[in-house]
Amino acid sequence: MVGANLSGANLTQADLSETSLIDANLRDANLISANLSATNLIDAEVKNARFGNNLGLSDQMRHNLIERGAIFEETPDTAQSRERVEG
C-alpha cells in the first residue's frame, strides 16, 4: 500500500499489522482501534487522522504522529489504562 490514497477512509478496527503505508495519504482517516503492529508509517501524511486505542503503537511513534498532525482521541480503554498507571 505504498503511496496509497486513504484520505478520509474509515479504518476503525482494521488489521493493518505488518502493512507498509510509506508515503500513504491518511489525511482525515479514522484509525481508532486499528491494529498497527509492525505497520510502517514512514512519511505517511497523517494530518487530522484520528488514532486511539491502537495495538502495536509505541509511545515514540505516537509522539511522532502527533508532531505530524495526527489526533489521538481518548477512548474508554485508554482512559482506564491511564487511571491505572497514574492512580
VOKOL-536745 format. One record per residue (C-alpha): residue number from 1; chain; x negated, y negated, z negated. Coordinates in Angstrom, 1 decimal, decimal comma. Example, Ala and Ser with C-alpha at 12.3 -4.5 7.8 and 13.67 -1.06 7.14 Angstrom:
[node 1; "A"; [-12,3; 4,5; -7,8]] [node 2; "A"; [-13,7; 1,1; -7,1]] 
//
This chain:
[node 1; "A"; [0,0; 0,0; 0,0]] [node 2; "A"; [-3,0; -2,3; 0,5]] [node 3; "A"; [-1,7; -5,7; 1,6]] [node 4; "A"; [1,9; -4,7; 1,2]] [node 5; "A"; [4,6; -7,4; 1,0]] [node 6; "A"; [6,6; -6,5; -2,0]] [node 7; "A"; [7,6; -10,1; -2,9]] [node 8; "A"; [10,9; -10,2; -4,8]] [node 9; "A"; [11,1; -6,4; -5,0]] [node 10; "A"; [12,8; -4,7; -7,9]] [node 11; "A"; [10,2; -2,2; -9,1]] [node 12; "A"; [11,7; -1,7; -12,5]] [node 13; "A"; [10,6; 1,7; -13,9]] [node 14; "A"; [8,8; 2,5; -10,7]] [node 15; "A"; [6,0; 5,0; -10,9]] [node 16; "A"; [3,1; 3,1; -9,3]] [node 17; "A"; [0,4; 5,2; -11,1]] [node 18; "A"; [-2,8; 5,5; -9,0]] [node 19; "A"; [-1,4; 3,2; -6,4]] [node 20; "A"; [-3,7; 0,7; -4,6]] [node 21; "A"; [-2,0; -2,7; -4,5]] [node 22; "A"; [-5,1; -4,5; -3,4]] [node 23; "A"; [-4,1; -7,8; -1,7]] [node 24; "A"; [-0,4; -6,9; -2,1]] [node 25; "A"; [2,2; -9,7; -2,4]] [node 26; "A"; [4,0; -9,1; -5,6]] [node 27; "A"; [5,2; -12,7; -6,0]] [node 28; "A"; [8,6; -12,8; -7,8]] [node 29; "A"; [8,7; -9,0; -8,1]] [node 30; "A"; [10,2; -7,3; -11,1]] [node 31; "A"; [7,8; -4,7; -12,5]] [node 32; "A"; [9,3; -4,3; -16,0]] [node 33; "A"; [8,7; -0,8; -17,4]] [node 34; "A"; [6,8; 0,2; -14,2]] [node 35; "A"; [4,1; 2,8; -14,7]] [node 36; "A"; [0,8; 1,1; -13,9]] [node 37; "A"; [-1,6; 3,8; -15,0]] [node 38; "A"; [-4,7; 3,6; -12,8]] [node 39; "A"; [-3,0; 1,1; -10,5]] [node 40; "A"; [-5,4; -1,2; -8,6]] [node 41; "A"; [-4,1; -4,8; -8,6]] [node 42; "A"; [-7,3; -6,5; -7,4]] [node 43; "A"; [-6,5; -9,7; -5,5]] [node 44; "A"; [-2,7; -8,9; -5,7]] [node 45; "A"; [-0,6; -12,1; -5,6]] [node 46; "A"; [1,4; -11,9; -8,9]] [node 47; "A"; [2,7; -15,5; -9,3]] [node 48; "A"; [6,1; -15,3; -11,1]] [node 49; "A"; [6,0; -11,4; -11,0]] [node 50; "A"; [7,7; -10,1; -14,2]] [node 51; "A"; [5,9; -7,5; -16,3]] [node 52; "A"; [6,7; -5,9; -19,7]] [node 53; "A"; [6,6; -2,5; -21,4]] [node 54; "A"; [4,2; -1,2; -18,7]] [node 55; "A"; [2,5; 2,1; -19,2]] [node 56; "A"; [-1,2; 2,1; -18,5]] [node 57; "A"; [-1,7; -1,7; -18,5]] [node 58; "A"; [-4,8; -2,7; -20,6]] [node 59; "A"; [-4,9; -5,9; -22,6]] [node 60; "A"; [-7,7; -7,1; -20,4]] [node 61; "A"; [-5,6; -6,6; -17,2]] [node 62; "A"; [-2,6; -8,2; -18,9]] [node 63; "A"; [-4,6; -11,3; -19,7]] [node 64; "A"; [-5,9; -11,3; -16,1]] [node 65; "A"; [-2,4; -11,1; -14,7]] [node 66; "A"; [-1,2; -13,9; -16,9]] [node 67; "A"; [-4,1; -16,1; -15,7]] [node 68; "A"; [-3,0; -15,3; -12,1]] [node 69; "A"; [0,6; -16,5; -12,8]] [node 70; "A"; [2,3; -13,3; -13,9]] [node 71; "A"; [5,1; -13,5; -16,5]] [node 72; "A"; [5,3; -11,0; -19,4]] [node 73; "A"; [8,7; -10,6; -20,9]] [node 74; "A"; [9,3; -9,5; -24,4]] [node 75; "A"; [11,2; -6,2; -24,4]] [node 76; "A"; [12,6; -4,3; -27,4]] [node 77; "A"; [9,8; -1,7; -27,1]] [node 78; "A"; [7,0; -4,4; -27,2]] [node 79; "A"; [8,7; -6,3; -30,0]] [node 80; "A"; [8,8; -3,2; -32,1]] [node 81; "A"; [5,2; -2,4; -31,4]] [node 82; "A"; [4,1; -5,9; -32,2]] [node 83; "A"; [6,0; -5,7; -35,5]] [node 84; "A"; [4,3; -2,5; -36,5]] [node 85; "A"; [0,8; -4,0; -35,7]] [node 86; "A"; [1,5; -7,3; -37,4]] [node 87; "A"; [3,6; -6,0; -40,2]] 
//
